[in-house]
Amino acid sequence: MATYYPQPVALGAQATKHAAEGRPIPPFTTRKEDRMSVDPSAMSLVELVTELGTRGACRHDPDLHMGPDAFEDEPLAERLARQDVAREVCEDCPVWALCLDYALRIRPTFGVWAGYLPRELAALRREVRALPAADLEEVA
């Protein structure tokens, strides 16, 4: 099981501004308690949502990952730039594996989840289904 170490995390609109300017972002936390060694598949959806809401890097600026509400029009260039910044935040998230597991379970239709767009998550699911089953005799 892998242990994840938090990396610099940006907060809100400042993240977007710093990313656009190419400036480094100071670390949000480097506490040892933020390290994670949990198997996502052993957690229920409720436990995953709780963990993501508590420790996910996206909790500081959820609009960055989900976009504007359904009644706002977001120009294509702005949407692509927002998604790129969201992917960067996901790269350094201490609960990235949990987010990916959650996204693969719920099959979202919008947003950025663990650095992936919904169509990319669907492609991942198809790839996993296409993999040959492991030969159990060789594992034992």
N, C-alpha and C positions, 0 to 999 in steps of 0.2 A: 504494500500500500504506500502510495506517495505522500510526502508531506509538502504542503504548499507554504511558501513564504511570501508575505505581503511585499509588494513593491510600491513605489510612489503612486499615490492616488490623488487625483485632482478633485476639486469641489466645484460643482455648479458651472456657471457661465465662465468662471475663471479658467476652467479646464479648456473650454473651447477657444478662448482668447489666447492662452498660452500655447496650445497646439497649433493654432493658426500662425503664431509668431515663431514657432519652433523653439520656444524657451523650455528649459527643464522645469519640472514641477517638484517641489519639495515633498518628502515622504509624509504621508498622513499618520502612519503608525509603524513602528518596528517592534512592538511588544511580542514577547515570546508566546503569550496567550493567544495571539492571532494566528499562530501556525495551525494547520488543519491536517488531521489524519483520520478522516471519516470515510467509510465506504458508502458512496451515494446510493448504491442499489439496496443497501440495508435500511434506508430511511423511507418513511412514508411521505406522501406528497405534502402533508401538513407540516411535517418536520423540515422538509426541504424549503418550503415557503418561509417558515419561521427563520431558518438559518440564513437564507438569502436576504430577507428583510433586515436581519440583525447585522450581518457581516459583509454583505455584497457591496462592491465598490459603486454600483449603480444606485444605491439608496440615497446618495447625496444629490443626484440630479436625474430622477427617473425620466424626465422629458427627453433627455439626451438619448436614451435607449428606446423609448416608445414613440417619440415624435410628438407633434402637436395633436390636439384633440381632433376628432373627426370633422369638426365644423371649420377648421382652418385649412387653408390651402398652402402647402409647402412646395416651393419651387424645386425642381429636380436637382439643381446644383447645391442648394442648401441641404436637401435631404441626403445627398451623397456625402457632403462634408460632415454632416452630423453623424452619419453612420460610420465614417472613418474614425472620428474622434471616439465614438462609443466602442468601436473595436479595440482601440488603443487602451481604453479604460479596462476592457475585459481581459486583455493580455496579462495585466498585473493583478487581477482580482484574486483574493485569497480563497474564494469559494467557487472558482471557475468550474471545477469538475462537478460540483453540485448543480450549478446552473445548467451545464450541458445535459446532465442526467434529467433534470426537471424539464428542460426544453424538449428533449427527445420523448419524454413521457406525455407531455400535454399537447404537442404539435401546434405551436403558436402560428397565427396567421399574419402577425405584424411584429415589428420591433427587432432589436438586436439581442440575441441570447447567447452568452458565452462566446461572443465574437462572430456569431453566425446569423445570417438572415434566414427567415422561414424556408425559402426555397433551398438554401444550402443545407439546412437541417434535414429536409426531406431527402435530399441527395445522399446524405450520410446514412439515413435509415435504409435507403435502397442498397447502398454499398454493403452495409452490415448484413442485410438479408441475403445478399449474393455470395457472401463468404462461405466456403465449404465448412461443414461441421468438423469440429476437432475429432481426431481419432482417439477415442477414450483409452484404448489399450496402450498407446504410447505415453499418455499422461500418467497412468498409474504405475 
